Amino acid sequence: MAVITYDSPAVIRNFTDRLGIGVPILSDTDSKIIREFGIINTNIPPASFQYGIPFPGTYTLDTNGVVTAKYFEDTYKERVTPNFILSTQFGESGVHKSQVRTDHLTLTSYVSDEKLFAGNRVSLVLDIELPAKMHLYAPGVKGYKPVVFQLDQHPNARFFDASFPKAVIMNLPAIKETVPVYSGKVRITRDIILGTDENMRKESNVEIMGSFEYQACDDEICYLQAKVPLKFSIAVQNQDIPRVPQDLRRAAPAGAVR
């Protein structure tokens, strides 16, 4: 793993020594590599002292150095986390999990990161395991209740749409219906970003409430619609990080606004 920034070696050294960072950070003071990758942040005006920074992003590579995925945001205030990437690509992130068993399924819920900074993008994950011959109805079904990953509004959170796996089409010859369903093991995720305002930059605890709604059927019975309450607890860490000394800071172009 390595990081690249437009900061000078002196700024990087001050930053890494102060925070005890051991990850290699590469200096691209003229933004040459940033430009070659086509990721220079075009939202920053050329007159700004910040001009030359990239869009915040992460590439993941395989053992042959081939890019397998990329994660980029429009603003430096929002970032995906390493655990978000691990959860998205490999399905595990080593965090505390909460498990509920109903008459129809076992539901495990967790956040890709239990600790984060304001502006981090994280995933709320639902892992569902169904017994043999049991299925749930997928989004788009007609006449039945599809699965729903519902979240209550929160003043300091921005919610993205839920991400559902591809459904299997089941043929029900007895009633002449064809329906999209899930069976076996199913994963549903929903990403959120906690606000970047000053209220979220200090240590705090945030609880995101919601529910998982579904209708289950087996080979003989279609059960009543059900709802499982959900609660995700997230610790927001202090983001009050001082800047580097004045003499190390990047010189602003003429007319730049700080």
C-alpha positions in Angstrom: 0.0 0.0 0.0 1.2 3.5 -0.8 -0.2 7.0 -0.8 0.6 9.9 -3.3 0.1 13.6 -2.6 1.1 16.9 -4.0 2.7 17.9 -0.7 6.5 18.3 -0.4 8.7 15.7 1.3 9.1 18.1 4.3 5.4 18.4 4.7 5.0 14.6 4.5 7.8 14.1 7.0 6.2 16.5 9.5 2.8 14.8 9.1 4.0 11.2 9.3 6.3 11.9 12.3 3.6 13.7 14.2 1.0 11.0 13.7 3.3 8.0 13.6 2.2 6.9 10.1 4.2 4.0 8.6 2.5 3.8 5.2 4.8 5.0 2.4 3.7 8.5 1.2 5.0 9.6 -2.1 5.6 13.3 -3.0 4.3 14.6 -6.4 4.9 18.3 -5.9 4.2 19.3 -9.5 1.2 17.0 -9.7 2.9 15.2 -12.7 1.7 11.7 -11.8 -1.7 13.0 -10.7 -2.1 14.6 -14.1 -0.9 11.5 -15.9 -3.5 9.4 -14.1 -6.2 11.9 -15.1 -7.4 12.5 -11.6 -6.5 16.1 -10.9 -9.3 17.7 -9.0 -11.1 20.0 -11.5 -13.4 21.4 -8.8 -10.4 23.4 -7.4 -9.8 26.7 -9.3 -6.3 27.2 -10.6 -5.9 30.3 -8.5 -6.4 28.3 -5.3 -3.5 27.2 -3.1 -5.1 23.7 -3.2 -4.9 23.5 -7.0 -3.0 20.3 -8.0 -4.6 17.9 -5.5 -6.3 14.8 -7.0 -9.8 13.7 -6.5 -9.6 11.6 -3.4 -9.5 8.0 -4.4 -8.1 4.5 -3.9 -7.0 1.9 -6.5 -6.8 -1.7 -5.6 -4.4 -4.0 -7.4 -3.9 -7.7 -7.7 -0.5 -9.5 -7.2 0.4 -8.7 -10.9 -0.1 -5.0 -10.4 -3.3 -4.9 -12.4 -6.0 -2.5 -11.2 -9.0 -4.5 -9.9 -11.2 -1.6 -8.6 -11.2 2.1 -7.9 -13.0 4.2 -5.4 -13.2 8.0 -6.0 -15.2 10.9 -4.5 -15.9 14.4 -5.7 -14.7 16.2 -2.6 -11.7 15.7 -0.3 -14.1 15.9 2.6 -15.5 12.4 1.7 -13.4 9.2 1.7 -13.9 5.5 1.6 -12.1 3.5 4.3 -9.9 0.5 4.0 -12.5 -1.6 5.8 -15.2 -0.4 3.4 -13.0 -1.7 0.5 -12.4 -5.0 2.3 -16.1 -5.4 3.0 -17.0 -4.5 -0.6 -14.5 -6.7 -2.4 -13.9 -9.6 0.0 -17.0 -9.6 2.2 -15.3 -9.4 5.6 -14.0 -6.5 7.7 -13.5 -8.0 11.1 -16.0 -5.8 13.0 -18.6 -6.6 15.7 -21.7 -8.3 14.3 -25.3 -8.5 15.6 -27.3 -11.6 14.8 -31.1 -12.2 14.9 -32.9 -15.5 14.2 -36.5 -15.5 13.1 -38.8 -18.4 12.1 -37.6 -18.0 8.5 -34.0 -16.8 8.4 -30.8 -15.8 10.3 -29.9 -12.1 9.9 -26.4 -10.8 10.7 -26.0 -7.0 10.6 -22.9 -4.8 11.0 -21.1 -1.7 9.8 -17.9 -2.0 7.7 -16.3 0.4 10.2 -17.3 0.9 13.8 -15.0 3.9 14.2 -14.6 6.6 11.5 -14.1 10.2 10.8 -16.8 12.6 9.6 -16.9 12.3 5.8 -16.0 8.6 5.7 -18.2 6.4 3.5 -19.0 3.1 5.1 -21.4 0.2 4.4 -24.2 -1.1 6.5 -24.3 -4.8 5.8 -27.1 -7.4 6.1 -26.0 -11.0 5.7 -29.1 -13.3 5.4 -29.0 -17.1 5.6 -32.1 -19.0 4.6 -32.8 -22.7 5.4 -33.3 -25.2 2.6 -36.5 -24.7 0.5 -37.1 -21.2 1.9 -37.0 -18.1 -0.2 -37.5 -14.3 -0.1 -39.0 -12.1 -2.8 -36.6 -9.8 -4.5 -37.3 -6.2 -5.6 -39.5 -6.0 -8.7 -41.8 -8.8 -7.6 -45.5 -8.4 -8.2 -48.1 -9.5 -5.7 -45.7 -10.3 -2.9 -43.6 -8.2 -0.4 -40.1 -7.7 -1.7 -37.2 -7.3 0.7 -36.7 -3.7 1.9 -33.6 -2.3 3.7 -35.2 0.7 5.4 -33.2 3.4 7.4 -34.7 6.1 9.5 -33.7 9.7 8.7 -30.7 11.0 10.6 -29.7 14.7 10.6 -26.0 14.0 10.2 -26.1 11.1 7.7 -26.5 10.9 4.0 -27.9 7.6 2.8 -27.3 5.9 -0.6 -29.7 3.4 -2.2 -29.5 -0.2 -1.1 -27.5 -2.6 -3.2 -29.2 -5.9 -3.9 -27.7 -9.1 -5.4 -29.0 -10.5 -8.6 -32.2 -12.5 -8.1 -33.0 -16.0 -9.3 -36.2 -16.4 -11.3 -38.4 -19.1 -9.8 -41.2 -20.7 -11.8 -44.3 -21.6 -9.8 -46.3 -23.8 -12.1 -49.1 -24.5 -9.6 -50.2 -20.9 -9.7 -48.7 -20.1 -13.1 -46.3 -17.4 -11.8 -42.7 -16.5 -12.4 -41.1 -14.5 -9.6 -37.6 -13.1 -8.7 -36.4 -14.6 -5.4 -33.4 -15.0 -3.1 -32.4 -18.3 -1.4 -29.4 -19.7 0.5 -27.0 -16.9 1.5 -27.9 -13.3 0.6 -26.0 -10.0 1.2 -27.6 -6.6 1.0 -25.7 -3.4 1.6 -26.4 0.3 2.0 -23.7 2.9 2.1 -23.8 6.1 4.3 -21.7 9.1 4.8 -21.7 10.9 8.1 -21.9 14.7 7.8 -18.8 16.8 7.5 -20.1 19.9 9.4 -18.4 21.0 12.6 -20.9 19.1 14.8 -19.5 15.9 13.5 -15.8 16.7 13.8 -15.5 15.9 17.5 -15.8 12.5 19.2 -19.4 11.3 19.4 -21.5 8.2 19.1 -24.1 7.9 16.3 -26.9 5.3 16.2 -28.6 4.6 12.8 -31.9 2.9 13.2 -33.9 1.0 10.6 -35.5 -2.3 9.7 -35.4 -5.2 7.3 -38.8 -6.1 5.8 -39.5 -9.3 3.9 -42.0 -12.0 3.0 -40.7 -15.6 3.2 -42.2 -18.7 1.5 -41.2 -22.4 1.5 -42.5 -25.2 -0.7 -45.9 -25.2 0.9 -46.6 -22.0 2.8 -46.2 -18.2 2.1 -45.8 -16.6 5.5 -47.1 -13.2 6.6 -44.9 -10.2 6.0 -42.2 -9.7 8.7 -40.0 -6.8 10.0 -36.7 -7.1 11.9 -35.6 -3.9 13.7 -32.0 -2.8 13.0 -29.6 -0.6 15.0 -26.1 0.3 13.8 -23.7 2.0 16.3 -20.8 4.1 15.0 -18.2 6.0 16.9 -17.0 9.3 15.3 -13.4 10.1 16.1 -11.9 13.5 16.8 -10.7 15.1 13.5 -9.1 18.2 15.0 -5.6 17.8 13.3 -3.3 20.8 13.2 -1.7 22.0 10.0 2.0 21.9 9.3 4.1 24.9 10.4 3.7 28.0 8.3 7.2 27.8 6.7 6.4 24.4 5.3 3.1 25.3 3.7 2.6 25.5 0.0 3.0 29.0 -1.5 -0.3 30.3 -2.9 -0.4 31.7 -6.4 -1.1 35.4 -6.9 -4.7 36.1 -6.1 -5.3 32.7 -4.4 -7.9 32.5 -1.7 -7.0 30.7 1.5 
